[in-house]
Amino acid sequence: MKTIKDVALKAGVSPALVSRVLNNKPGVSTLAREKIQTAINELNYYPNQNARALNKGNLSAIGVILPNIITPYFSSIVSGIENVTSNNEVQIVLNSSSFDQDKELAALNTLIQQRYQSVILFSTSISDQRIVEYTDKVPGLVIFDRKIKEIEQRCIWLDDQVAAQLMVDELVKFQHQHIAILDLPHSLLHSSRRFSYFKQILKARGIKLSAGLIEQTDGTIQGGQDAIYNLLASGQKFTAVICFNDAIAYGAINFLQKQGISIPQEVSVIGFNDSTYSKMTVPNFHTIHTPIKKMAERATQLAIDLAKKPDLSIDKNDNIFTPHLVKNHSMAIVRPDAEIKPEFYGAIKEYQPRHIDNDNDNDKV
Amino acid sequence: MPTIKDVARLANVSTATVSRVVNTPEHVTLETKLKVQQAIVDLKYIPNANARQLVKDDKVMIGVVLSELSDPFNATIVHEVEHFARQLGIQVLVSTGCSNKSKEIQAVLRLQADGCNSVIIYSVALSDLELLQLSKEVKGLIVLNRFISDIASRCLSFDNQAGAALATEYLLSNGHQNIAIVSANNKPVDAKKRLNGIKSTFEKHRRQLNQTNIEYGESNFWGGYSCAEQLLKKTQTFSAVLCFNDSMAVGVIAKLRQAGICIPQQISVVGFDDLVIAQKCEPPLTTIHYPVNIMARKAVEVAWNIISQQNNLNESGYQYFPVLKLRSSTQTIVSPHNENN
């Protein structure tokens, strides 16, 4: 990017003179003014507001780094950020990183170059150490949905253990023993955390988890459909399906219902996130409410506050958010003699699960 | 960084010829010009020395300014712009104008100050004239969803009115006598155009568009859901609901299904945009296809064209037209009258 120095060099004058012209101050000869204006035009120079705020840094904007803004989870984060910034006259500048570490780092570097003092970062791949180093360069750096011990006061995260507990409690309440799991890709940090807590707690309650009933999905509606198809086709018995996001649950329920399987009478389902998908099925499905929007609001306020006062004292308990169960109508006790009837297997043989297309990640997470 | 020699080699001409194509194209035969221009595009060669320096020194960045970032349609624009920008090695910065005139302007200026060589804006609040004025301050401004004749070559527009007319025509021609409309109260420019399309089609069929059959809400799932709640309270029955967009349509379907209504057997529902959800929802949604991906690609191409100072934009701008995507959320009403035909 062109600076005043470049303009000065091209016009053959001092940077101080260029500055006077830019600020419309007197004391510049017509000839010099013309030379400077020509140089400005040729270099396509525009005054960098950020550079002007060099001493104070950039307080009126917040940098945001998210993998995307199109899936319900990240869309909720952006919504929460917008809630706070629109009240505060703070502008959002967003970078999408597509879960790519290089893009995340490039985005961070751009924001640092532009002296952004408040940044919200969602990254699953940058190491803890590296993130801690960045806190020196960005006083208002806040990390979303990840707990880094050394900088806990800057981390906003969800209590996944409570989430797992809620799901297991519900399964126990409705006496389910044969549980299928439709999981998110494990490249997502919170997904492996969530799943390992879930396994632990199930084990503690004495419920066996069969490996054959665990399907990993790509986190999309289609992924949910394909996974439940695989499970039905395998002929294994299951009476409940745990889905680690609502899109997966939506896909699974639609497919089950199309096969004539009734929810919850024959199969119970729990989703995750409490997004609009849970209201799109009949009946609406049970889900875990994750207060993503509130977390994002907290993250934004914290990022702004930390930028103004880097030594702000923070109660890290304010940064932990607790999920709760949304009791819709997709859970029931399954009759002991109930089993998904074999005649459905014939019908589903017609179905072709599609091949995973990495570009089609529009409804992941 | 490709050089003039690389272009010459690819086009199988001399460097002098390449130079002529760039500087004095009127002295070159059409065949040669096309060959060389294709090579320039393929290699991403930047003819202008200043522009070359820009790309060499800095990461090329383009900005995108939208209203709410949490809106699925806007999120799709961002997704598609990034997809194509990534292929050209361009970084994308996104900001929001919060549906407010001065904030939209501030957002554009900030992105420019942050180093964006071009800014794409989908404005909700600014008038055509205000956008024209902004384009004077922001040389690389590209406008989505408007046609502004003075800066036509930087405008990409979609015929919203024709899109709504297409959807209305489909319903009216398929036996739907009583149609409810679900419109958006937070997208004034687009909502007006779409309502105009609906109105003009009604008039064409010599029918009256009754204001009481129009419900307004926010252009999202819950907006659609609450509009459907209102529609269910009415005494007037309707056979179809025409929605401002897919997000609202999905909300309408959710509420209607909750109320025990079968879609499309009892009520048909039509959306607008053809976002991914339209294909994946149950039942799959009949909608108007808005070619966001094609427009995003073109917007990025135009941005690159401006940044690399190639100056061969289409003077009349870029216009896109609607297509009706028929899926399972609608059906024809067979009335005794129709059967006799």
Chai-1 contact restraints between the chains, C-beta under 6 A:
chainA,res_idxA,chainB,res_idxB,connection_type,confidence,min_distance_angstrom,max_distance_angstrom,comment,restraint_id
A,M1,B,D58,contact,1.0,0.0,6.0,A-B,restraint_1
A,M1,B,G115,contact,1.0,0.0,6.0,A-B,restraint_2
A,N48,B,A113,contact,1.0,0.0,6.0,A-B,restraint_3
A,Q49,B,A113,contact,1.0,0.0,6.0,A-B,restraint_4
A,N50,B,A113,contact,1.0,0.0,6.0,A-B,restraint_5
A,I69,B,L69,contact,1.0,0.0,6.0,A-B,restraint_6
A,I69,B,A75,contact,1.0,0.0,6.0,A-B,restraint_7
A,I69,B,V78,contact,1.0,0.0,6.0,A-B,restraint_8
A,I70,B,A75,contact,1.0,0.0,6.0,A-B,restraint_9
A,I70,B,H79,contact,1.0,0.0,6.0,A-B,restraint_10
A,S75,B,S70,contact,1.0,0.0,6.0,A-B,restraint_11
A,V78,B,L69,contact,1.0,0.0,6.0,A-B,restraint_12
A,V78,B,S70,contact,1.0,0.0,6.0,A-B,restraint_13
A,S79,B,S70,contact,1.0,0.0,6.0,A-B,restraint_14
A,S86,B,C98,contact,1.0,0.0,6.0,A-B,restraint_15
A,Q91,B,S95,contact,1.0,0.0,6.0,A-B,restraint_16
A,Q91,B,R110,contact,1.0,0.0,6.0,A-B,restraint_17
A,I92,B,S95,contact,1.0,0.0,6.0,A-B,restraint_18
A,I92,B,T96,contact,1.0,0.0,6.0,A-B,restraint_19
A,V93,B,L93,contact,1.0,0.0,6.0,A-B,restraint_20
A,V93,B,S95,contact,1.0,0.0,6.0,A-B,restraint_21
A,L94,B,V94,contact,1.0,0.0,6.0,A-B,restraint_22
A,S96,B,E82,contact,1.0,0.0,6.0,A-B,restraint_23
A,Q114,B,D114,contact,1.0,0.0,6.0,A-B,restraint_24
A,I221,B,K280,contact,1.0,0.0,6.0,A-B,restraint_25
A,N254,B,E282,contact,1.0,0.0,6.0,A-B,restraint_26
A,T276,B,F221,contact,1.0,0.0,6.0,A-B,restraint_27
A,K279,B,A254,contact,1.0,0.0,6.0,A-B,restraint_28
A,M280,B,A254,contact,1.0,0.0,6.0,A-B,restraint_29
A,V282,B,R257,contact,1.0,0.0,6.0,A-B,restraint_30
A,N362,B,V276,contact,1.0,0.0,6.0,A-B,restraint_31
